[in-house]
């Protein structure tokens, strides 16, 4: 496992159905090592749809495979969205690799029936 000095991992969630940041959305960050999936932390987004601090930074930022699970169904229900049971999107997992000693930004654009992501800056 290689440490990346100065690297950091951030996210931002936008609710494209309402046109606003997805505040209060719970997300869980996992480290993936082969078949092992280890929970690192669970946090909620703030009023701007971001986390109050980077998900990883400094001595906690390591190269490797990760997964962020966005708890979309809980968030959408809390906003009064009438979802099917089971909902089309309940948990949105995004698995990605950190291969460089840089800033990684993994945003999510979310609606009840679709989402997209990309490597942001």
ABEGO torsion letter per residue (X at the ends): XBBBBGBBBBBBBBBAAAGBBBBGBBBBBBBBBEABBBBABBBBBBAAGBBABBABBEAABBBEBBBBBBBAAAAAAAAGBBBBOBBABABBBBBBBBABBBBBBBBBBBBAABBBBBBBX
